[in-house]
Amino acid sequence: MKIVVCIPTYNEAKNIKRLINQIFAHCNRHGFVDTWVLIIDDNSPDGTGDIVKQLQQEYSQLLLLERPKKMGLGSAYKAGFLKALSLKADIVCEMDADFSHDPSILPFFFRALQKYDSDLIIGSRRVKGGRVLNWGIHRKLISAGANLFAHFLLKLRTRDVTSGYRAIKADLLRKIHLKQLQTNGYAFQLELLYILEKKLKAETREIPITFVDRQFGKSKLGVKSIAEFLIELIRLRLFGSNVPLLK
């Protein structure tokens, strides 16, 4: 079973080496030895890409996709997914580079995909046992509001619709015309989940995680990202998704 973990980066020099080391250590320890890590770096001025290049001498299953400028989270994931599919991945993962997503949980995602015959595993802050650490009231309200509106307007089953910690069966992604996904920022998570749930009828399962706010670096969530999420939410409610499915 070939697994590709896609990690978008922009100015993650303080986190990236430790994160890569831990991903490979945890996956190998649990027997998932065909795990590949794909870093999608948007020309980080802090040298994130250079650190990854150095680590490639140690890890043969570490890949780097360099992009010329900062182009958005959704854009990075689309590029990463397409690369993962070209590598004939069986499972494709999303995760953040800032340790808000605990890499030790990855093997449990992979086992859950097998055990429950699910298509999509989501690391959830909004099921029993899930929680968030070090968030202020402002961030909590934004997250709660986003999930509330998504459930009310789109009738999604997933409780944590904004979670960016996911493991997806690659065959499901092969059915989506990824290049035609319309969002490039954080709203990508909503758009993709909508297609998976509503158009592909994916079997999803949420498992609890502890989400820890980043210790190093700066959060990329800003007013523009929030606005894009709301616009995408309304668009999907009014028009649905016109992204074509592939046979």
C-alpha positions in Angstrom: 0.0 0.0 0.0 1.6 3.2 -1.2 0.9 6.3 0.9 1.7 9.9 -0.1 1.5 12.6 2.6 1.1 16.0 1.0 2.3 19.0 3.1 2.1 22.5 1.7 4.7 24.9 3.2 5.5 28.5 3.3 8.1 29.7 5.9 8.1 26.5 7.9 11.9 26.2 8.4 11.5 25.9 12.2 9.2 22.9 11.9 9.9 21.0 8.7 12.9 18.9 9.7 11.4 17.7 12.9 8.1 17.0 11.2 9.6 14.9 8.4 11.7 12.9 10.8 8.7 12.1 13.0 6.4 11.1 10.0 8.9 8.6 8.7 9.7 7.3 12.2 6.0 6.8 13.2 5.0 5.2 9.8 8.0 2.9 9.8 7.4 1.8 13.4 3.9 0.8 12.6 4.8 -1.1 9.4 3.7 1.5 6.8 7.1 1.4 5.1 5.9 2.6 1.7 5.0 6.0 3.0 6.2 9.0 0.9 6.3 12.6 2.1 5.6 15.3 -0.6 6.5 18.8 0.4 4.8 21.5 -1.8 6.8 24.6 -1.1 5.8 28.1 -2.4 9.3 29.5 -2.6 9.6 30.1 1.2 12.1 33.0 1.8 13.1 31.4 5.1 14.8 28.4 3.3 12.2 25.7 4.0 12.9 24.2 0.5 16.6 24.1 1.1 16.1 22.1 4.4 14.0 19.6 2.5 16.6 19.2 -0.2 19.2 18.4 2.5 16.9 15.8 4.1 16.4 14.2 0.7 19.9 12.8 1.1 18.7 10.9 4.1 15.2 9.9 2.9 14.8 8.4 -0.5 11.0 8.7 -0.1 11.0 12.5 0.5 9.8 14.5 -2.5 9.9 18.3 -3.0 7.6 20.2 -5.4 8.9 23.7 -5.7 6.6 26.5 -6.9 7.6 30.0 -7.9 5.5 32.0 -5.4 2.8 31.8 -2.7 -0.2 30.5 -4.6 -2.6 29.3 -1.8 -3.3 26.2 0.2 -5.9 24.8 -2.2 -3.6 25.3 -5.1 -0.8 23.5 -3.3 -3.0 20.5 -2.5 -4.3 20.3 -6.1 -0.7 20.1 -7.3 0.3 17.7 -4.6 -2.7 15.4 -5.3 -1.9 15.3 -9.0 1.7 14.4 -8.2 0.6 11.7 -5.7 -1.7 10.1 -8.3 1.1 10.1 -10.9 3.1 8.1 -8.3 0.3 5.5 -8.2 -0.6 6.2 -4.6 -3.2 4.1 -2.9 -3.8 6.7 -0.1 -3.2 10.4 -0.2 -3.0 12.5 3.0 -3.3 16.2 3.8 -1.7 17.7 6.9 -0.3 21.0 8.1 3.4 21.6 8.6 3.2 23.4 11.9 2.6 20.5 14.3 -1.0 21.4 14.8 -1.5 17.9 13.4 0.2 15.3 15.4 2.2 13.0 13.0 1.9 10.1 15.4 -1.8 9.8 14.4 -1.0 9.0 10.8 -0.7 5.2 11.2 -4.2 5.2 12.9 -5.6 6.9 9.9 -4.3 4.2 7.6 -5.5 1.4 9.9 -9.0 3.1 10.1 -9.2 3.2 6.3 -8.6 -0.6 6.3 -10.7 -1.5 9.3 -13.8 0.3 8.5 -13.6 0.1 4.7 -13.9 3.9 4.6 -13.0 6.2 1.7 -12.0 9.2 3.8 -10.7 9.5 7.3 -10.8 13.0 8.9 -8.9 14.0 12.0 -11.7 15.7 13.9 -11.8 18.3 16.7 -15.6 18.0 16.9 -16.3 14.4 17.8 -16.0 12.9 21.3 -12.4 13.0 22.4 -11.4 15.7 19.9 -10.2 19.1 21.3 -8.3 22.3 20.5 -5.4 23.7 22.5 -4.1 27.3 22.7 -6.9 28.9 20.6 -8.3 32.3 21.6 -12.0 33.0 21.6 -11.8 34.7 18.2 -10.4 31.7 16.5 -12.9 29.3 18.2 -15.8 31.4 17.1 -14.6 31.5 13.5 -14.2 27.7 13.4 -17.5 27.1 15.2 -19.3 29.5 12.8 -17.8 27.9 9.7 -18.9 24.4 10.8 -22.4 25.6 11.8 -23.1 27.3 8.5 -21.7 24.4 6.5 -24.0 22.0 8.3 -27.0 24.2 8.0 -26.6 25.3 4.4 -25.0 22.2 2.8 -26.2 19.4 5.1 -22.8 17.8 5.3 -22.4 14.8 7.5 -18.9 15.6 8.6 -18.8 17.5 11.9 -15.4 19.1 11.4 -15.7 20.4 7.8 -12.6 22.7 8.1 -10.2 20.0 9.3 -7.1 19.8 7.1 -5.9 16.5 8.5 -7.3 13.8 6.2 -6.5 10.5 4.6 -8.3 9.8 1.3 -8.3 6.7 -0.9 -6.6 7.7 -4.1 -9.1 6.0 -6.3 -11.7 8.5 -5.1 -9.5 11.4 -6.1 -9.0 9.8 -9.5 -12.7 10.4 -10.1 -12.4 14.1 -9.6 -11.2 16.6 -12.3 -8.8 18.1 -9.8 -7.6 20.9 -12.0 -11.2 22.3 -12.2 -11.6 22.7 -8.5 -12.3 26.4 -8.1 -10.8 27.3 -4.7 -7.2 28.1 -4.0 -7.3 29.0 -0.3 -8.7 27.4 2.9 -12.1 27.0 1.2 -10.5 24.1 -0.7 -11.2 21.9 2.3 -14.9 22.7 2.0 -15.1 22.3 -1.8 -13.4 19.0 -1.8 -15.4 17.6 1.1 -18.6 18.6 -0.6 -17.7 16.8 -3.8 -16.6 13.7 -1.8 -19.8 13.5 0.3 -22.4 14.8 -2.1 -21.2 13.7 -5.6 -19.2 10.6 -4.8 -21.1 9.5 -1.8 -17.9 8.7 0.0 -17.9 6.7 3.2 -16.3 9.1 5.7 -15.2 8.5 9.3 -14.0 11.0 11.8 -11.5 10.1 14.5 -10.7 12.4 17.4 -7.5 14.5 17.4 -6.0 17.1 19.6 -5.3 20.2 17.5 -2.5 22.3 18.9 -2.0 25.8 17.7 1.4 26.4 16.1 4.4 27.3 18.3 6.7 28.5 15.6 5.9 30.7 12.6 2.8 32.7 11.8 -0.7 31.5 11.0 -1.8 31.9 7.4 -5.5 32.3 8.2 -6.6 35.8 7.5 -9.6 37.9 6.5 -9.2 36.9 2.9 -9.3 33.2 3.7 -12.4 33.6 5.8 -14.2 35.6 3.1 -13.3 33.0 0.4 -14.7 30.3 2.7 -18.0 32.2 3.0 -18.3 32.9 -0.7 -17.6 29.2 -1.5 -20.2 28.2 1.1 -22.9 30.3 -0.5 -21.9 29.3 -4.1 -22.2 25.6 -3.2 -25.5 26.2 -1.5 -26.9 28.0 -4.5 -25.3 26.2 -7.4 -23.7 23.0 -6.1 -20.4 21.9 -7.7 -19.9 21.8 -11.4 -16.5 20.0 -11.2 -16.8 17.1 -13.6 -16.3 13.5 -12.4 -14.0 11.2 -14.3 -14.8 7.5 -15.2 
